[in-house]
Amino acid sequence: MARKPRTEMIAETRAKLIAAGRKAFASVGYAEASMDDFTAEAGLTRGALYHHFGDKKGLLEAVIVQIDAEMAERLRERAAKAPNAWEGFVEEGIGYIEMALEPEVRRIMLRDGPAVLGDPAAWPTANDCITTLQESLRRLAADGVVSTTIDFEAVARLLSGASTYAAQWVANAADPESASMRASSAYRQLVDGLLCEPRTGG
């Protein structure tokens, strides 16, 4: 049997470690996750983890990047199903808040992530979110949906912060379902203030 190319072997090793780490972080949390346990789960050594990610924190960062990309894709799909561009824009923010109800997102992205890696606004993935929000706002302004005079970057950062904080509230609430509904309703009221014409529907 032909030997796999080195790049393919490296990619497979990283993928195995990320999958094992993701499973462990979701089930027992970052603090309780044992490097020996999830390297054994992946059929690899602790040395492989150190080589590819440095330490457990580095692995958590890689897991978060993977989950964040999946969340972003799901939000794009949700927005695409909306009846118009504005509703799609709103649904992306609300969708992010509602994802806080999912056990994996709640534990890894909204609890352990900030506790271990610090403010989500400083994560490398945050810049992509801000850029995407700015582009959406510019398109909406060009279509006459929102004002062309708003500060696109400032508004993008404010909305990103609002949805992130709301999701963290939901993730840590005693009644997550109730908090999610309240946060989603409040987020819609907040963004509706950007519209050139007041909404008349529900």
Wavefront OBJ file of the C-alpha trace (Angstrom):
o trace
v 0.000 0.000 0.000
v 1.350 3.413 -0.946
v 2.309 5.693 1.923
v 0.077 8.730 2.338
v 1.601 12.121 1.553
v 2.968 13.898 4.641
v 0.533 16.778 4.289
v -2.372 14.346 4.269
v -1.058 12.557 7.363
v -0.648 15.885 9.188
v -4.195 16.914 8.282
v -5.564 13.579 9.472
v -3.693 13.808 12.776
v -4.970 17.341 13.399
v -8.500 16.298 12.516
v -8.374 13.343 14.917
v -7.098 15.498 17.773
v -9.676 18.218 17.133
v -12.493 15.657 17.023
v -11.329 14.004 20.251
v -10.823 17.351 21.978
v -14.213 18.608 20.829
v -15.905 15.496 22.191
v -14.140 15.814 25.536
v -14.694 19.558 25.918
v -18.390 19.150 25.124
v -18.954 16.232 27.484
v -16.888 17.093 30.557
v -15.732 20.664 29.972
v -12.290 22.148 29.421
v -11.125 21.955 33.042
v -11.938 18.272 33.411
v -10.789 17.181 29.958
v -7.636 15.078 30.190
v -5.032 15.364 27.460
v -4.134 11.715 27.941
v -7.761 10.682 27.551
v -8.396 12.459 24.294
v -5.042 11.627 22.767
v -5.816 7.981 23.560
v -9.270 8.488 22.014
v -7.552 9.659 18.837
v -5.041 6.802 18.983
v -2.182 9.290 19.299
v 0.359 10.431 21.867
v 0.489 13.550 23.994
v 3.558 14.483 21.945
v 1.365 14.707 18.849
v -0.908 17.173 20.620
v 2.042 19.317 21.712
v 3.468 19.226 18.194
v 0.266 20.356 16.472
v -1.373 22.619 19.068
v 1.200 23.397 21.759
v -1.071 22.481 24.665
v -4.677 21.921 25.672
v -5.449 25.627 25.296
v -4.172 25.532 21.720
v -6.443 22.590 21.009
v -9.405 24.468 22.461
v -8.644 27.366 20.113
v -8.669 24.981 17.143
v -11.954 23.441 18.275
v -13.499 26.893 18.626
v -12.357 27.893 15.132
v -14.013 24.742 13.756
v -17.294 25.244 15.629
v -17.332 28.945 14.750
v -17.019 28.129 11.047
v -19.883 25.653 11.300
v -22.044 28.184 13.130
v -21.301 30.836 10.506
v -22.351 28.472 7.718
v -25.573 27.577 9.514
v -26.358 31.264 10.027
v -25.773 31.971 6.327
v -28.174 29.173 5.454
v -30.729 30.560 7.882
v -30.415 34.050 6.419
v -30.775 32.678 2.884
v -34.203 31.264 3.778
v -35.520 34.658 4.938
v -38.054 36.473 2.726
v -35.769 39.468 2.165
v -32.278 40.779 2.900
v -33.335 42.679 6.009
v -35.014 39.680 7.611
v -31.983 37.607 6.707
v -29.759 40.121 8.486
v -31.931 40.023 11.602
v -32.213 36.231 11.551
v -28.439 35.821 11.617
v -28.224 37.697 14.911
v -31.195 35.914 16.422
v -29.885 32.578 15.175
v -26.617 33.132 17.006
v -28.489 33.842 20.231
v -30.646 30.737 19.818
v -27.567 28.550 19.276
v -26.710 29.236 22.919
v -29.373 26.640 23.743
v -27.268 23.902 22.147
v -25.157 22.027 24.743
v -21.940 21.995 22.701
v -22.123 25.673 21.784
v -23.117 26.641 25.302
v -20.274 24.807 26.981
v -17.401 25.285 24.537
v -18.116 28.606 22.816
v -19.914 30.546 25.520
v -18.621 29.206 28.827
v -15.191 27.621 28.539
v -14.060 29.684 25.551
v -14.323 33.090 27.261
v -13.059 31.665 30.580
v -9.905 30.241 28.981
v -9.259 32.493 25.975
v -10.675 35.778 27.257
v -13.032 38.269 25.620
v -14.595 36.794 22.434
v -14.282 40.222 20.823
v -10.511 39.649 20.797
v -10.655 36.161 19.242
v -9.216 35.863 15.709
v -12.625 34.750 14.403
v -14.253 37.980 15.624
v -12.770 40.041 12.784
v -14.543 37.937 10.163
v -17.846 38.487 11.950
v -17.352 42.258 12.053
v -16.380 42.336 8.380
v -19.442 40.301 7.394
v -21.758 42.556 9.402
v -20.251 45.670 7.818
v -20.718 44.266 4.319
v -24.334 43.385 5.074
v -25.024 46.856 6.446
v -23.466 48.500 3.374
v -25.638 46.394 1.059
v -28.739 47.265 3.081
v -27.806 50.951 2.963
v -27.257 50.777 -0.810
v -30.740 49.271 -1.137
v -32.274 52.045 0.968
v -33.196 49.760 3.855
v -30.959 51.421 6.456
v -29.444 54.891 6.514
v -26.287 55.553 4.532
v -25.091 57.882 7.297
v -24.526 55.231 9.958
v -21.004 54.303 11.006
v -20.884 50.797 9.553
v -17.947 49.552 11.612
v -19.249 50.977 14.891
v -22.733 49.549 14.334
v -21.273 46.180 13.305
v -19.227 46.036 16.501
v -22.196 47.040 18.635
v -24.458 44.409 17.079
v -21.782 41.735 17.360
v -21.291 42.604 21.008
v -25.023 42.595 21.639
v -25.589 39.141 20.149
v -22.482 37.705 21.838
v -23.402 39.038 25.266
v -27.007 37.916 24.813
v -25.828 34.405 23.901
v -23.606 34.313 26.994
v -26.575 35.396 29.099
v -28.660 32.564 27.655
v -25.836 30.045 28.165
v -25.562 30.895 31.851
v -29.226 31.594 32.640
v -31.232 29.542 35.113
v -33.979 29.370 32.459
v -32.165 29.387 29.093
v -35.343 28.994 27.009
v -36.935 32.079 28.565
v -33.722 34.079 28.311
v -33.378 33.113 24.637
v -36.877 34.307 23.783
v -36.396 37.577 25.674
v -32.971 38.195 24.154
v -34.158 37.425 20.612
v -37.117 39.794 20.956
v -34.917 42.546 22.374
v -32.318 42.055 19.616
v -34.996 42.531 16.971
v -36.218 45.714 18.675
v -32.637 46.950 18.783
v -31.823 46.395 15.113
v -35.210 47.702 13.956
v -33.946 51.116 15.029
v -31.601 51.060 12.036
v -34.434 50.941 9.490
v -35.161 53.971 7.355
v -38.882 53.179 7.551
v -40.465 51.889 10.758
v -41.659 48.293 10.570
v -45.398 47.895 10.535
v -45.522 44.104 10.773
v -44.732 41.688 13.610
l 1 2 3 4 5 6 7 8 9 10 11 12 13 14 15 16 17 18 19 20 21 22 23 24 25 26 27 28 29 30 31 32 33 34 35 36 37 38 39 40 41 42 43 44 45 46 47 48 49 50 51 52 53 54 55 56 57 58 59 60 61 62 63 64 65 66 67 68 69 70 71 72 73 74 75 76 77 78 79 80 81 82 83 84 85 86 87 88 89 90 91 92 93 94 95 96 97 98 99 100 101 102 103 104 105 106 107 108 109 110 111 112 113 114 115 116 117 118 119 120 121 122 123 124 125 126 127 128 129 130 131 132 133 134 135 136 137 138 139 140 141 142 143 144 145 146 147 148 149 150 151 152 153 154 155 156 157 158 159 160 161 162 163 164 165 166 167 168 169 170 171 172 173 174 175 176 177 178 179 180 181 182 183 184 185 186 187 188 189 190 191 192 193 194 195 196 197 198 199 200 201 202
